[in-house]
C-alpha cells in the first residue's frame, strides 16, 4: 500500500475518544497531536498511533509513528538495554543492502508525514528531512522504528522488522498481552 493510501485510511478512521483514553492510560499522559491509531492489538487496543507533524501551539513533532503499547515499549526497551542497538548500527555499516533498505524506510517515513501534513494543513518545513529513530544513517531509537513497522507494515523498515522478530516471545501484535 502506498503511503498516501495509508494516510487516507488512517484519517478515514480518526482516533475515537475511547482510543485517546486508552493511549492516555498507556502513556500516563495525554497523547498530544494524536490523529489516528496506526496499529492495533488483536484485541483492538492501540499499539502505535499516528501523530500530526505540528502539535498545538505550533510545536514541531517529527515522530509521526509513535509506539504506545506498554508491552511493546517494555520489550523494545529490553533490546535497547541489552546493547543491541550497537549491533544494528554495525549492520547498517557492514551491509549495503540493509543500509539501502533503511534509507528507503526513511524516505517512506518522510512521504507518510508529508501526506499527513498536506491532509491536515500542517506546516512541516521546520522538520523537513528529519524522520525518526536515527534514520537514515544510524539507529537511535528502536521504539520509533518498531512503530513504523507496525504502522506501515512489514517490509518497510528492516531494523523495525528485525526488532519485532527479536521480541516476538515478549511482544507480538498477533498475541494480546494488554491486560487493560
Secondary structure, 3 states (H helix, E strand, C coil): CCHHHHHHHHHHCECCHHHHHHHHHHHCCCCCCEEEEEEECCCCCEEEEEECCEEHHHEECCCCEEECCHHHHHHHHHHHHCCHHHHHHHHHHHCHHHHHHHHHHHHHHHHHHHHHHHHHCCCCHHHCCCCCCCCCCCCCCHHHHHHHHHHHCCCCCHHHHHHHHHCCCCCECCECCCCC
